[in-house]
């Protein structure tokens, strides 16, 4: 059973994976499916590492969240639509902030 600290990563794994699959089903975008499954897989790996008490899982989640926010934030800004880019970028920033705090807490 994963620890409570792993749950944000597991939630982001589900969000990005299902979002990528939904984008593929709705628009036929293979890029959405591949990116969603990639980012979801990295979040799932980070969640697993956190569940196994490996503090590097938080570091991995911070990097993944930063890259995801950098991809989706400008996309939302350019299109002016909150969904999906703005919501995903916002969730990535929240998950990244949480994991950065947890990573810092382990080291101090």
C-alpha positions in Angstrom: 0.0 0.0 0.0 1.5 3.4 -1.0 2.2 6.0 1.6 0.2 9.2 1.7 3.0 11.1 0.1 2.7 9.0 -3.0 -1.0 9.8 -3.6 -0.4 13.1 -5.5 1.9 11.3 -7.9 -0.5 8.5 -8.4 -3.4 11.0 -9.0 -1.2 12.8 -11.6 -0.3 9.5 -13.2 -4.0 8.8 -13.7 -4.9 12.3 -14.8 -2.1 12.5 -17.5 -2.6 9.0 -18.7 -6.4 9.2 -19.1 -6.1 12.7 -20.5 -3.7 11.5 -23.2 -5.9 8.6 -24.1 -9.0 10.9 -24.1 -7.2 13.3 -26.4 -6.4 10.4 -28.8 -10.0 9.1 -28.7 -11.5 12.6 -29.3 -9.1 14.1 -31.8 -7.0 11.2 -33.0 -3.9 12.8 -31.6 -1.1 10.2 -31.2 1.1 12.8 -29.7 -1.4 13.4 -26.9 -1.6 9.7 -26.2 2.2 9.2 -26.2 2.8 12.3 -24.0 0.1 11.4 -21.6 1.3 7.9 -21.2 4.9 9.0 -20.9 4.2 11.6 -18.2 1.8 9.3 -16.5 4.4 6.5 -16.4 7.0 8.8 -14.9 4.5 9.9 -12.2 3.6 6.3 -11.5 7.3 5.5 -11.2 7.8 8.4 -8.8 4.8 7.3 -6.8 6.2 3.8 -6.5 9.6 5.1 -5.4 7.9 7.2 -2.8 5.9 4.2 -1.6 9.1 2.3 -1.2 10.6 5.2 0.9 13.0 6.3 -1.8 13.2 10.1 -1.4 14.4 10.4 -5.0 10.8 9.8 -6.0 9.9 13.3 -4.9 12.8 14.7 -7.0 11.6 12.7 -10.1 8.1 14.1 -9.6 9.4 17.7 -9.3 11.3 17.3 -12.6 8.3 15.7 -14.3 5.9 18.4 -13.0 8.2 21.2 -14.2 8.5 19.8 -17.7 4.8 19.1 -17.9 4.0 22.6 -16.7 6.5 24.1 -19.2 4.8 22.2 -22.0 1.2 22.8 -21.1 1.3 26.3 -19.7 2.3 28.1 -22.9 -0.2 25.9 -24.8 -3.0 27.1 -22.6 -1.8 30.7 -22.9 -1.6 30.5 -26.7 -5.1 29.0 -27.2 -6.7 30.9 -24.3 -8.5 27.7 -23.2 -8.3 26.4 -19.7 -9.0 22.8 -20.7 -6.9 20.8 -21.0 -3.7 22.9 -21.0 -4.5 25.2 -18.1 -5.9 22.6 -15.8 -3.0 20.2 -16.5 -0.4 22.9 -16.0 -2.1 24.0 -12.8 -2.2 20.5 -11.4 1.5 20.0 -12.4 2.4 23.1 -10.6 0.6 22.0 -7.5 2.1 18.5 -7.6 5.5 19.9 -8.3 5.2 22.3 -5.3 4.1 19.6 -3.0 6.9 17.2 -4.0 9.5 20.0 -3.8 8.4 20.7 -0.2 8.5 17.0 0.6 11.9 16.6 -1.0 13.2 19.6 1.0 11.7 18.2 4.2 13.6 14.9 3.8 16.9 16.7 3.4 16.6 19.1 6.3 
